[in-house]
Amino acid sequence: MHRLTAPHTSRAALPAFALAAALAAAALLPSAARAQISDNVVRIGVLGDMGWQFADIGGKGSVVAAQLAVDDFGGKVAGVPVEVIAGDHQNKPDVGGATLRKWFDEGGVDAVADLPVSSVALAAQEIAREKKKTLLISGAAVSDLTGKACSPYSTHWADDTYALANATGRAVTAGGGKSWFFLTVDYSFGHAMERDASAAVVATGGKVVGNARHPLGAADLSSFLLQAQASKAQVIGLANVGGDTSNAVKQAAEFGITSGGQKLAGFLVFITDVHAIGLPLAKGLLISTGFYWDQNAEARAFAKRFEAKMGRMPTKQQASVYASVKHYLKAVAAAGTDDAARVNAEMRSLPVDYFGHAASIRPDGRVLYDLTLYEVKSPSESKGPWDYYKPVTTLPASEVFRPAGETGCPLGKS
């Protein structure tokens, strides 16, 4: 940071005309000289899963997405260069925590993006709070990040567990799926998803007729799916993620559950999951998401740039990395500093452009945008590679995200 001082005298001792001249000269200095940028560089770390089970939904693609956002600024902000570095937390809180501390203490990192896996993100949030550094959470979905664990230095860009459960539960029930059976992975994530979705179903006039809880990573879900089939529920809610969801969708098709008229609703599904399953088996699956590469012109423009680098379309996580980094850089430019407190305040005050959709950020860090309920197309409906979703209905942000007064976060409250 450059400071203007008069040699051999104090500012108070300057004649009025000299003080006026000095202030005028300062006003004419380029913004880079006035900006308060630590180390004369804005450094953004992308911390995620670079080679494990979640690498396809984030990984290298998240690094590419962050760099595309930097490219939009010409590689600079407030007159200084912007750098992107990458790290692999291996889905382990201790590994992620050690990387963050090294980045913050020795690496000059100002902000960290991506952060899949809720346990890693929650640990990272505490470290960033201690170090007063910015987090742009685009991977982890747990709603506690803007609830009891909220931080003034963090923003949550991923569509969270509450919103996904609430949106899908309400929209599918309102569309006629009145009776539900839940197939739930047997740990805290699955339990929370089932709880929130059940509440949404009941609030919309539906009913839950049963559930079955399966172990994490179970290869054979046949006994659980047969319970769901026998329940005669109109909708089978998949309160699981990743390989468990993929296995459930494949095996449901093999057992004739979906062809028999029961619908599958997934709560945390990525386009890479649908790609891996294939349309013949995934057709009819109901999914809520805030981003789909073909949703509008703005999304397609980003997706085509991403595809040129990665050879495939972006996931919603990778899209949120791009949107979060771009908004962060806008806030740095507006604030004239990379100080986390000032930048995060600016981020919350600036309007958010979420791929052509108006969005905003609450004091608790929750990024608010509309979600859309999609149905996976049949092979005959798809017109080309990655043409997988057809919209069913739009779900306003005001109706799907947890109300600020119910989160347990003290930020923004008098």
C-alpha positions as CSV (number, residue, x, y, z in Angstrom):
1,M,0.0,0.0,0.0
2,H,1.4,3.4,-1.0
3,R,0.9,6.3,1.5
4,L,1.2,9.9,0.5
5,T,3.2,11.9,3.1
6,A,4.9,15.3,2.9
7,P,8.6,15.2,3.7
8,H,10.0,16.9,6.8
9,T,6.6,18.3,7.9
10,S,3.2,17.3,9.1
11,R,0.0,17.4,7.1
12,A,-1.4,19.9,9.6
13,A,1.6,22.2,8.9
14,L,0.9,22.4,5.2
15,P,-0.5,25.6,3.8
16,A,-4.1,25.3,2.7
17,F,-3.2,25.6,-1.0
18,A,-0.4,22.9,-0.7
19,L,-2.8,20.5,1.1
20,A,-5.4,21.0,-1.6
21,A,-2.8,20.4,-4.3
22,A,-1.6,17.2,-2.5
23,L,-5.1,15.9,-2.2
24,A,-5.8,16.7,-5.9
25,A,-2.6,14.8,-6.9
26,A,-3.7,11.8,-4.8
27,A,-7.0,11.8,-6.6
28,L,-5.2,11.6,-9.9
29,L,-3.1,8.6,-9.0
30,P,-4.0,5.3,-10.7
31,S,-6.3,3.0,-8.6
32,A,-3.5,0.4,-8.2
33,A,-1.5,2.9,-6.2
34,R,-4.4,3.6,-3.9
35,A,-5.8,0.0,-3.6
36,Q,-5.0,-1.9,-0.4
37,I,-4.0,-5.2,-1.9
38,S,-1.7,-7.4,0.2
39,D,1.5,-8.6,-1.6
40,N,0.4,-6.7,-4.7
41,V,-1.5,-9.8,-5.9
42,V,-4.9,-11.3,-5.4
43,R,-4.4,-15.0,-4.9
44,I,-7.3,-17.5,-5.0
45,G,-6.9,-21.1,-4.0
46,V,-9.2,-23.8,-5.3
47,L,-9.3,-26.5,-2.7
48,G,-11.2,-29.6,-3.6
49,D,-11.2,-33.3,-4.6
50,M,-8.6,-33.6,-7.3
51,G,-8.5,-37.3,-7.8
52,W,-11.0,-39.1,-5.6
53,Q,-14.7,-39.9,-5.7
54,F,-15.9,-36.3,-6.2
55,A,-13.2,-35.2,-8.8
56,D,-15.7,-35.3,-11.7
57,I,-18.1,-32.8,-10.1
58,G,-15.3,-30.4,-9.0
59,G,-11.6,-31.3,-9.4
60,K,-9.7,-29.9,-12.3
61,G,-13.0,-28.5,-13.7
62,S,-13.3,-26.2,-10.7
63,V,-9.8,-24.9,-11.3
64,V,-10.7,-24.2,-14.9
65,A,-13.9,-22.5,-13.9
66,A,-12.0,-20.2,-11.5
67,Q,-9.5,-19.3,-14.2
68,L,-12.3,-18.5,-16.6
69,A,-13.7,-16.0,-14.1
70,V,-10.2,-14.4,-13.7
71,D,-9.9,-14.3,-17.5
72,D,-13.1,-12.2,-17.6
73,F,-11.1,-9.5,-15.6
74,G,-8.1,-9.7,-18.0
75,G,-6.1,-11.4,-15.3
76,K,-6.1,-8.3,-13.1
77,V,-8.2,-6.6,-10.5
78,A,-7.7,-3.2,-8.9
79,G,-4.5,-2.9,-11.0
80,V,-2.8,-6.0,-9.6
81,P,-2.5,-9.5,-11.0
82,V,-4.8,-12.4,-10.0
83,E,-3.4,-15.8,-9.5
84,V,-5.2,-19.2,-9.2
85,I,-3.6,-22.1,-7.3
86,A,-5.0,-25.5,-6.6
87,G,-4.9,-28.0,-3.7
88,D,-6.4,-31.5,-3.0
89,H,-8.0,-32.0,0.4
90,Q,-8.6,-35.7,-0.3
91,N,-12.0,-35.3,1.3
92,K,-10.3,-35.2,4.7
93,P,-10.9,-32.3,7.2
94,D,-7.3,-32.6,8.6
95,V,-5.7,-32.5,5.2
96,G,-7.9,-29.6,4.1
97,G,-7.2,-27.8,7.3
98,A,-3.4,-28.2,7.0
99,T,-3.5,-26.9,3.4
100,L,-5.6,-23.9,4.4
101,R,-3.3,-22.9,7.2
102,K,-0.2,-23.1,5.0
103,W,-1.9,-21.1,2.3
104,F,-3.1,-18.4,4.7
105,D,0.1,-18.3,6.8
106,E,2.8,-18.8,4.1
107,G,1.2,-18.7,0.7
108,G,-0.4,-15.3,0.6
109,V,-3.8,-16.8,-0.3
110,D,-6.6,-14.3,0.0
111,A,-9.7,-16.4,-0.9
112,V,-10.5,-20.1,-1.2
113,A,-13.1,-21.5,-3.5
114,D,-14.8,-24.9,-4.2
115,L,-14.6,-26.9,-0.9
116,P,-16.7,-30.0,-1.5
117,V,-17.6,-32.3,1.4
118,S,-19.4,-30.8,4.4
119,S,-17.0,-31.9,7.1
120,V,-14.1,-30.2,5.2
121,A,-16.0,-27.0,4.6
122,L,-17.1,-26.7,8.2
123,A,-13.5,-27.1,9.4
124,A,-12.3,-24.7,6.7
125,Q,-14.9,-22.1,7.9
126,E,-13.5,-22.1,11.4
127,I,-9.9,-21.6,10.1
128,A,-10.9,-18.8,7.7
129,R,-12.8,-17.1,10.5
130,E,-9.7,-17.3,12.7
131,K,-7.4,-16.0,9.9
132,K,-9.9,-13.5,8.6
133,K,-9.8,-14.9,5.1
134,T,-12.5,-15.3,2.4
135,L,-14.3,-18.6,1.6
136,L,-16.4,-19.1,-1.5
137,I,-18.1,-22.4,-0.8
138,S,-19.4,-24.0,-4.0
139,G,-19.2,-27.7,-3.2
140,A,-20.4,-28.6,0.3
141,A,-24.2,-28.6,0.6
142,V,-24.8,-28.7,4.4
143,S,-27.1,-25.8,5.4
144,D,-25.3,-25.4,8.7
145,L,-22.7,-23.3,6.9
146,T,-25.1,-20.4,6.9
147,G,-26.8,-21.6,10.1
148,K,-25.1,-22.1,13.5
149,A,-21.7,-22.2,11.9
150,C,-22.1,-19.0,9.8
151,S,-19.2,-16.6,9.3
152,P,-18.9,-13.0,8.0
153,Y,-16.0,-14.1,5.8
154,S,-17.9,-16.9,4.0
155,T,-20.5,-17.1,1.3
156,H,-22.4,-20.3,0.4
157,W,-23.0,-20.8,-3.3
158,A,-24.0,-24.4,-3.5
159,D,-27.7,-25.1,-3.4
160,D,-27.8,-26.5,0.1
161,T,-29.5,-29.6,1.7
162,Y,-32.5,-27.6,3.0
163,A,-33.2,-26.0,-0.3
164,L,-32.8,-29.1,-2.4
165,A,-35.0,-31.2,-0.1
166,N,-37.6,-28.4,0.2
167,A,-37.7,-27.6,-3.5
168,T,-37.9,-31.1,-4.7
169,G,-40.4,-32.2,-2.0
170,R,-42.7,-29.3,-2.6
171,A,-42.6,-29.2,-6.4
172,V,-43.0,-32.9,-6.9
173,T,-45.8,-33.2,-4.4
174,A,-47.6,-30.1,-5.9
175,G,-47.3,-31.8,-9.3
176,G,-49.2,-34.8,-8.2
177,G,-46.7,-37.0,-6.4
178,K,-48.7,-37.2,-3.1
179,S,-47.3,-40.4,-1.6
180,W,-43.6,-40.9,-0.8
181,F,-41.2,-43.6,0.2
182,F,-37.6,-42.6,1.1
183,L,-34.5,-44.6,0.3
184,T,-32.0,-43.0,2.7
185,V,-28.2,-43.5,3.2
186,D,-27.8,-44.2,6.9
187,Y,-25.7,-41.3,8.3
188,S,-26.3,-37.7,9.2
189,F,-26.5,-36.3,5.6
190,G,-29.2,-38.8,4.6
191,H,-31.2,-38.4,7.8
192,A,-31.2,-34.6,7.4
193,M,-32.2,-34.8,3.8
194,E,-35.1,-37.2,4.5
195,R,-36.3,-35.1,7.4
196,D,-36.4,-31.8,5.5
197,A,-38.0,-33.4,2.4
198,S,-40.6,-35.2,4.5
199,A,-41.5,-31.9,6.1
200,A,-41.9,-30.3,2.6
201,V,-44.0,-33.2,1.4
202,V,-46.4,-33.0,4.3
203,A,-46.6,-29.2,4.2
204,T,-47.7,-29.5,0.5
205,G,-50.4,-32.0,1.2
206,G,-48.6,-35.2,0.7
207,K,-47.8,-38.1,2.9
208,V,-44.8,-40.3,3.7
209,V,-45.7,-44.0,3.6
210,G,-42.3,-45.5,4.7
211,N,-38.6,-45.5,4.4
212,A,-35.6,-47.8,4.2
213,R,-32.1,-46.9,5.3
214,H,-29.1,-48.5,3.6
215,P,-25.3,-48.4,4.5
216,L,-23.1,-46.0,2.8
217,G,-21.5,-47.5,-0.4
218,A,-23.9,-50.5,-0.5
219,A,-23.5,-52.2,-3.9
220,D,-26.7,-54.1,-3.7
221,L,-29.8,-52.1,-2.9
222,S,-32.3,-54.7,-4.1
223,S,-33.9,-55.4,-0.7
224,F,-34.4,-51.7,0.0
225,L,-35.8,-51.0,-3.5
226,L,-38.2,-53.9,-3.2
227,Q,-39.6,-52.4,0.0
228,A,-40.1,-49.1,-1.9
229,Q,-41.8,-50.9,-4.7
230,A,-44.1,-52.8,-2.3
231,S,-45.1,-49.6,-0.6
232,K,-46.9,-48.5,-3.8
233,A,-45.7,-44.9,-3.2
234,Q,-46.0,-42.7,-6.2
235,V,-42.5,-41.2,-5.5
236,I,-39.3,-42.8,-4.2
237,G,-37.1,-40.1,-2.7
238,L,-33.4,-40.8,-3.0
239,A,-31.9,-39.3,0.1
240,N,-28.3,-40.3,-0.8
241,V,-25.6,-39.1,-3.1
242,G,-22.9,-40.1,-5.6
243,G,-22.5,-43.8,-6.2
244,D,-25.4,-44.7,-3.9
245,T,-27.8,-42.6,-6.0
246,S,-26.4,-44.0,-9.3
247,N,-26.8,-47.5,-8.0
248,A,-30.4,-46.8,-6.9
249,V,-31.4,-45.4,-10.2
250,K,-29.8,-48.3,-12.2
251,Q,-31.3,-51.0,-10.0
252,A,-34.7,-49.4,-9.9
253,A,-34.8,-49.5,-13.7
254,E,-33.6,-53.1,-13.7
255,F,-36.3,-54.2,-11.3
256,G,-39.0,-52.5,-13.4
257,I,-39.8,-50.0,-10.7
258,T,-39.8,-46.9,-12.9
259,S,-41.4,-48.6,-15.9
260,G,-44.1,-49.7,-13.4
261,G,-45.1,-46.1,-12.9
262,Q,-43.2,-45.1,-9.7
263,K,-41.1,-41.9,-10.0
264,L,-37.6,-41.4,-8.6
265,A,-36.7,-38.0,-7.1
266,G,-33.0,-37.3,-6.4
267,F,-32.0,-34.6,-4.0
268,L,-28.3,-34.1,-4.7
269,V,-27.7,-35.2,-8.3
270,F,-25.1,-33.9,-10.7
271,I,-25.1,-33.9,-14.5
272,T,-22.1,-36.2,-14.4
273,D,-24.1,-38.7,-12.5
274,V,-26.8,-38.7,-15.2
275,H,-24.1,-39.0,-17.8
276,A,-22.5,-42.0,-16.1
277,I,-25.9,-43.7,-15.6
278,G,-27.1,-43.0,-19.2
279,L,-30.5,-41.8,-20.3
280,P,-32.0,-45.3,-20.9
281,L,-31.8,-46.0,-17.2
282,A,-32.0,-42.4,-15.8
283,K,-35.0,-41.2,-17.9
284,G,-37.8,-39.8,-15.7
285,L,-35.5,-39.0,-12.7
286,L,-36.6,-35.7,-11.1
287,I,-33.9,-33.3,-10.0
288,S,-33.8,-29.8,-8.6
289,T,-30.8,-27.5,-9.3
290,G,-29.9,-23.8,-9.6
291,F,-27.7,-24.4,-12.7
292,Y,-28.0,-26.4,-15.9
293,W,-25.7,-25.7,-18.8
294,D,-28.6,-25.3,-21.3
295,Q,-30.9,-23.2,-19.1
296,N,-30.4,-19.9,-20.9
297,A,-28.0,-18.0,-23.1
298,E,-25.7,-16.9,-20.2
299,A,-25.3,-20.5,-19.0
300,R,-24.6,-21.8,-22.5
301,A,-22.0,-19.1,-23.1
302,F,-20.1,-20.1,-19.9
303,A,-20.6,-23.8,-20.7
304,K,-19.2,-23.6,-24.2
305,R,-16.0,-21.9,-22.8
306,F,-15.7,-24.6,-20.2
307,E,-16.3,-27.4,-22.7
308,A,-13.5,-26.0,-24.9
309,K,-11.1,-26.5,-21.9
310,M,-12.5,-29.7,-20.4
311,G,-14.2,-31.5,-23.2
312,R,-17.6,-31.8,-21.4
313,M,-20.2,-29.6,-19.8
314,P,-19.8,-28.1,-16.3
315,T,-21.6,-29.4,-13.2
316,K,-23.5,-27.0,-10.9
317,Q,-20.5,-27.1,-8.5
318,Q,-18.1,-25.9,-11.2
319,A,-20.5,-23.3,-12.4
320,S,-20.8,-22.0,-8.8
321,V,-17.0,-21.8,-8.6
322,Y,-17.0,-19.5,-11.7
323,A,-19.9,-17.3,-10.4
324,S,-18.4,-17.0,-6.9
325,V,-14.9,-16.1,-8.1
326,K,-16.3,-13.6,-10.5
327,H,-18.4,-11.9,-7.8
328,Y,-15.5,-11.9,-5.4
329,L,-13.3,-10.1,-7.9
330,K,-16.1,-7.5,-8.5
331,A,-16.2,-6.9,-4.8
332,V,-12.4,-6.5,-4.6
333,A,-12.6,-4.0,-7.4
334,A,-15.4,-2.1,-5.7
335,A,-13.8,-2.1,-2.3
336,G,-10.3,-1.4,-3.5
337,T,-8.8,-4.0,-1.1
338,D,-8.6,-7.7,-0.5
339,D,-9.3,-7.3,3.2
340,A,-11.8,-10.1,3.9
341,A,-14.1,-8.0,6.1
342,R,-14.5,-5.2,3.6
343,V,-14.7,-7.5,0.6
344,N,-17.4,-9.7,2.1
345,A,-19.4,-6.7,3.1
346,E,-19.2,-5.5,-0.5
347,M,-20.1,-9.0,-1.8
348,R,-23.3,-8.9,0.3
349,S,-24.2,-5.4,-0.9
350,L,-23.6,-5.9,-4.7
351,P,-26.3,-7.6,-6.8
352,V,-25.3,-11.1,-8.0
353,D,-25.6,-12.2,-11.6
354,Y,-26.1,-16.0,-11.4
355,F,-26.0,-16.9,-15.1
356,G,-28.6,-14.3,-16.1
357,H,-30.7,-14.8,-13.1
358,A,-30.9,-12.1,-10.4
359,A,-29.5,-13.3,-7.1
360,S,-28.4,-11.8,-3.8
361,I,-26.4,-12.6,-0.7
362,R,-27.9,-12.5,2.8
363,P,-25.9,-11.3,5.8
364,D,-25.5,-15.0,6.9
365,G,-23.6,-15.6,3.6
366,R,-26.4,-17.6,1.9
367,V,-26.5,-16.9,-1.8
368,L,-30.1,-16.8,-3.0
369,Y,-31.3,-17.8,-6.5
370,D,-34.2,-19.6,-8.0
371,L,-34.0,-23.4,-8.5
372,T,-35.7,-25.4,-11.3
373,L,-37.2,-28.8,-11.1
374,Y,-36.0,-30.8,-14.1
375,E,-36.9,-34.3,-15.4
376,V,-34.3,-36.4,-17.1
377,K,-35.0,-36.8,-20.8
378,S,-35.6,-40.1,-22.6
379,P,-33.0,-41.0,-25.3
380,S,-35.5,-40.1,-28.0
381,E,-36.0,-36.6,-26.5
382,S,-32.3,-35.8,-26.3
383,K,-31.0,-33.9,-29.3
384,G,-27.3,-34.3,-28.6
385,P,-24.5,-34.9,-26.1
386,W,-25.3,-33.6,-22.6
387,D,-28.8,-32.6,-23.6
388,Y,-30.3,-34.4,-20.6
389,Y,-32.8,-32.2,-18.7
390,K,-36.2,-30.7,-19.5
391,P,-37.6,-28.1,-17.1
392,V,-40.8,-28.9,-15.1
393,T,-41.2,-25.8,-12.9
394,T,-39.3,-22.9,-11.4
395,L,-38.9,-22.7,-7.7
396,P,-38.5,-19.1,-6.3
397,A,-35.6,-18.6,-3.9
398,S,-37.9,-17.1,-1.4
399,E,-39.8,-20.4,-1.1
400,V,-37.0,-22.9,-1.1
401,F,-34.1,-21.6,1.0
402,R,-34.4,-21.7,4.8
403,P,-35.7,-18.3,6.1
404,A,-33.0,-16.2,7.7
405,G,-34.9,-16.2,11.0
406,E,-34.8,-19.9,11.2
407,T,-31.1,-20.6,10.5
408,G,-29.7,-19.9,14.0
409,C,-27.1,-17.5,12.5
410,P,-26.7,-14.3,14.5
411,L,-25.3,-12.3,11.6
412,G,-27.5,-9.4,10.4
413,K,-29.6,-9.5,13.5
414,S,-30.0,-6.5,15.8
